[in-house]
Amino acid sequence: MRLTVGEHSVRHIRRIVRSLLDEWELAELTFAVELGVSELVTNVVRHVPDRRCTLLLARQTAGVRAEVSDGFPHLPRRADEFDHDAENGRGLGLLDAVVDKWGVSPWPAGGKTVWFECGLG
């Protein structure tokens, strides 16, 4: 899906994710995939000036792969320490805690794809 996201987009995207996972009979992955997609799309809302992105959710043999791509050249990084009073800065730490693996693939001409995978069992 090619999107221009705003403050309320994440809630609608979570519904789409949930619907796909139900259709694919992968409901047990709902928590992790919804949280992961929510965090990545929220990063687009907060950090990408034009708020444009592409969301890909793909069924794999034993799970799901999600990708959120945008044309903004700055790469996300996981904070080593969290400010317990801050309202942000924990997203990639949460992602790391609930998915099997994740990463960032920079584009040669700027931009990036942030991806994660969740497997069954």
Secondary structure, DSSP 8 states (H G I E B T S, - for coil): -EEE--TTHHHHHHHHHHHHHHHTT-GGGHHHHHHHHHHHHHHHHHH-TT-EEEEEEEEETTEEEEEEEES--------SS--TT-SSS-HHHHHHHHSSEEEEEE-TTS-EEEEEEEE--
